[in-house]
Amino acid sequence: MPEAGLEADPLLGPAERLKFVQQRLHSGDARARRIFETIGCYVGYGVAHYADFYTLRHVLILGRVTSGEGGNIILQRAQEVMRTEFPQLAERVSLHLPDESSRRVGQAVAAASLPALS
């Protein structure tokens, strides 16, 4: 937040800081938008890095940070990074953002669906 020029109560925890940034985004604050664009950039490069080790076709973007308009910004920026920096990867990997209700619990659902290892 400080790098984007947003100041909040330093006693706020991570969830409260996220909510603050999401509220600022909802009110049209360009500084908040830049935070979500930066996250999307990280996601785009992160997916490319994971593709060095795994055969990816579909990637779900999940978590509380993807709630609201921030999730769409993250998705758009990640796709832009992949198209620009990794065009061959962008052709074969699809990034997905689930519906709003699934975004917050998506990580738990994904973890619960992992196969048991013996």
Phi, psi and omega in degrees: 000315180300323180296331179272354180089015178258131178244137177222170178304123182294347179275352178293141175280176182304316181296321180290324177295319177299314180300319178300313181295320178296322177295318179297320178299314181300329180273004174091017181286117181296331179295319178294320178301319180298328178297313181290327175296321178295318177300317178298322177298314177301319180296315180301312178291325179296317178298317179298321179294313178299327180294343174291339185244335185232151173275106183257144172230319181227132180233124175270133175258118189230171173114163183302327181296342181271359179294145177071201183296334180303322180298319179294322178294315178302311181300312182299316182291320179298318178295321179296317178299315181295317179297321184282312187268331185223063187301323179293321177294318181299332179289331186249352179244129177253131175264139183230144175239114182292175178298163188305318183290333181275343184297318185285326182259003185303322181296320180294319178296316179298316180295320181292336183270357179293142180291149176287138178260138179262000000 
